[in-house]
Amino acid sequence: MSWTHDLGDGLSLRLLEPHHAEELFAVVDAHRASLGAWMSWVEHTTSVEHARKYAEDSLRRFADRKVLPASILHHGRIVGNTGWFNWVSSASGSGAMDIASAEIGYWVAPDAQGRGIATRATVALTHIGFHEYGLQRMTIEAEPDNRASWRVAERAGYVYEGTLRGVAHWSGRRIDHKLYAALAESWRPPDAEGASP
């Protein structure tokens, strides 16, 4: 199973697969402190085997239409990870009010930040979600203090809908999330020139 998407300028997205685990882990391990400030999974990713298991599980869940796991590459080298989760492919048909939707997540290694990479990846995934997978709503959540993360949502054309209070508990604190959303019928990709930094 393979999937790639060219973002231009040497950037691309590639479906995360188990044989990418060693490279993925090396990037996470090299930037453990900065990534771990915002993402709880970093402290539990302590070996290549953990990264491999994550890739294996993600690939299985991709086949079941639960997640879309992708690495962000710059000239073929992993500089981050992205994708979507909480993927609802369509209404259940049982009278439920579900719509086709997903939540996007992303991280970029500190030495690749500040170049609009996460924004470009988010715009591409949003376009793919709406136009190739028939999603109707896509969301992004970020801690209020994680300005870099929620600015990606804004630059990618997502609309702020409000703050979800106390949605998680991690590292001894209750966490709020700013919620951003894009709807298929109204989302417009930003001008490529305006997608940076």
C-alpha positions in Angstrom: 0.0 0.0 0.0 1.5 3.4 -0.9 0.3 6.9 -1.2 2.2 10.1 -2.0 1.3 13.7 -2.7 3.7 16.3 -4.1 3.6 19.7 -2.4 6.2 21.3 -4.7 9.6 22.8 -3.8 10.9 19.4 -2.7 8.1 18.9 -0.2 5.8 15.9 -0.3 3.5 13.8 1.8 3.9 10.0 2.0 1.8 7.4 3.7 3.5 6.3 6.9 4.5 2.6 6.7 6.4 0.4 9.1 9.7 0.4 7.2 9.8 4.2 7.8 9.9 3.7 11.6 13.7 4.0 12.1 13.8 7.4 10.3 10.7 8.6 12.0 12.0 7.7 15.4 15.3 9.4 14.7 13.6 12.7 14.0 11.4 12.4 17.2 14.3 11.4 19.3 16.5 14.3 18.1 13.7 16.8 19.0 12.2 15.1 22.0 12.2 18.1 24.3 10.6 20.6 21.9 8.0 18.1 20.5 7.2 16.8 24.0 6.2 20.2 25.2 3.0 19.9 23.2 2.4 16.2 22.5 2.0 13.6 25.1 2.9 10.6 22.9 6.5 11.7 22.7 7.3 10.5 26.2 6.0 7.0 25.3 7.9 6.8 22.0 11.3 5.6 23.3 12.4 3.1 20.7 12.2 2.3 17.0 9.9 -0.5 17.9 7.4 2.0 19.4 7.5 4.0 16.1 7.1 0.8 14.1 4.1 -0.3 16.1 2.5 3.1 15.7 3.0 2.8 11.9 1.6 -0.7 11.8 -1.5 0.3 13.8 -2.0 3.4 11.7 -1.7 1.5 8.5 -4.4 -1.0 9.7 -6.6 1.9 10.8 -6.1 3.6 7.4 -7.4 0.4 5.7 -10.4 0.7 8.0 -10.9 4.4 7.2 -10.2 5.5 10.7 -7.0 7.6 10.1 -4.8 8.8 7.3 -1.1 8.8 8.6 1.4 10.7 6.5 5.0 11.8 6.9 6.1 15.2 5.6 9.2 14.9 3.5 11.7 17.5 2.3 13.8 16.2 -0.5 12.9 12.7 0.6 13.8 13.2 4.3 11.2 13.1 7.1 10.8 16.5 8.7 7.4 16.0 10.3 4.3 14.0 10.4 0.6 14.8 9.7 -2.6 13.2 8.8 -6.1 13.0 10.0 -7.9 10.9 12.7 -11.4 10.6 14.2 -12.3 9.9 10.6 -16.0 9.4 10.1 -16.4 8.2 6.5 -20.2 8.7 6.2 -23.4 8.6 8.1 -24.1 5.3 9.7 -27.5 4.9 8.0 -29.2 4.3 11.4 -30.7 7.7 11.7 -27.5 9.1 13.2 -26.6 12.7 12.3 -23.0 11.9 11.5 -21.4 13.6 8.6 -18.2 12.7 6.8 -15.5 14.4 8.9 -12.0 14.2 10.3 -9.5 16.1 12.5 -6.1 17.1 11.2 -3.0 16.9 13.3 0.6 17.8 12.5 4.1 18.4 13.8 7.3 19.7 12.1 10.8 19.2 13.5 12.2 22.5 14.9 14.9 22.7 12.3 12.2 22.8 9.5 9.8 25.2 11.2 9.1 28.7 10.0 8.9 27.8 6.3 5.1 27.2 6.0 5.6 23.4 5.8 2.8 22.5 8.2 0.5 25.0 6.5 1.2 23.6 3.0 0.6 20.0 4.3 -2.6 21.1 6.0 -3.9 22.8 2.9 -3.1 19.7 0.8 -4.8 17.3 3.3 -7.8 19.5 3.5 -8.1 19.5 -0.3 -7.6 15.7 -0.5 -10.2 15.2 2.3 -12.9 17.3 0.6 -12.2 16.4 -3.0 -10.9 12.8 -2.9 -12.5 11.3 0.2 -15.8 13.3 0.3 -15.3 14.7 3.7 -17.7 17.5 4.6 -16.1 19.0 7.7 -12.5 19.0 8.9 -11.2 20.3 12.2 -8.0 21.3 14.0 -7.5 21.6 17.7 -4.5 23.3 19.4 -3.7 24.5 22.9 -4.2 28.3 23.3 -0.6 28.7 24.3 0.6 26.8 21.2 0.4 29.8 18.9 2.4 28.2 16.1 0.0 25.4 15.8 -3.3 27.4 15.7 -1.7 29.9 13.3 -1.3 27.0 10.9 -5.1 26.5 11.1 -5.7 30.1 10.4 -3.3 30.3 7.5 -4.8 27.2 6.0 -8.2 28.8 5.8 -9.9 27.3 8.9 -12.3 29.3 11.0 -12.1 29.6 14.8 -15.2 28.2 16.4 -14.4 28.5 20.1 -12.4 27.1 22.9 -13.1 23.6 24.3 -12.4 23.8 28.0 -10.8 21.0 29.9 -10.8 18.5 27.1 -7.7 16.7 28.3 -5.5 16.1 31.3 -1.8 15.7 30.8 1.4 16.4 32.7 -0.5 17.4 35.8 -2.7 20.0 34.1 -6.1 20.4 32.5 -5.8 21.4 28.9 -8.1 23.6 26.8 -8.1 23.5 23.0 -8.9 26.1 20.4 -11.2 24.6 17.8 -10.9 25.5 14.1 -13.0 24.0 11.3 -13.4 24.1 7.6 -16.5 23.0 5.7 -16.4 21.6 2.2 -18.9 24.0 0.7 -17.1 27.1 2.0 -13.4 26.4 2.4 -11.1 28.1 -0.1 -7.4 27.2 -0.1 -5.3 30.3 0.7 -3.1 31.9 -1.9 0.1 29.9 -2.1 2.1 33.0 -1.5 0.1 33.8 1.6 0.6 30.3 3.1 4.0 31.2 4.7 5.7 31.4 7.1 
